[in-house]
């Protein structure tokens, strides 16, 4: 917090100096964008017959649908991995403390590169899908 006027710095969306809270807030924002884009993209060509026909005519309908499905699946897999690892680390079953599952969970939650890889793969997949959708639209007016 800024001591002079008690407003949080611009890079601190939760109004605290806790780096983990800031990270969690940004992580939630990114997940919200991924879910929104992952649902809105396929919904657009599923409810708009002209869009679906243009993508099919261009031969990219399966690719676009597959890219959106891949991106969403990557995010679901990442969430499942994080949920499971965190359960074994912070779960309520005290018998798990010190177990192999607990140690593996601790290892996984410290591997930021896994989350980063999943997010980059999602961005790439959604980007490929969006690129093909926009190029089909550009060609077909």
Phi, psi and omega in degrees: 000145175281118187291333183289315182236009177054030173257142181291152176299159183300329182275006184242085187290345183257358176073033179220159177267009180283110182300325180295319179296321178295314178302314181299319180295315178294322178298316178297320180297316179296317179298321179297317177297317180298315180296314181300311181292321181292336177267317185292322181302301179295325179299324182298314181273350174279325181267345181250102185299324180297320180294314180299318180294320180295319178293320179294317180298323179282351180078020183244003182301313180295320179297312181297313179298318179296321178295317177296317179297318178299313180299315178294317179298321178298317179293320178295316178299316178298317179296319179295317178299312179296318180299313182294313180299317180293328177298314181289335179273315186247007182298167185274353181276103184294341178294340182282339183300125181085354180286168177300318179299318179298315180294319177295317177301316178298319178299312184295320183288347177266358182264083181299329183300331179294311178299318180297316178299317179296317180294318179295319177298320178295314179299318179298312181298314179294325178295316177299315180299313181296318179301313180294322178296315182293322179291325176294318179296319181297322179288326187259004178069000000 
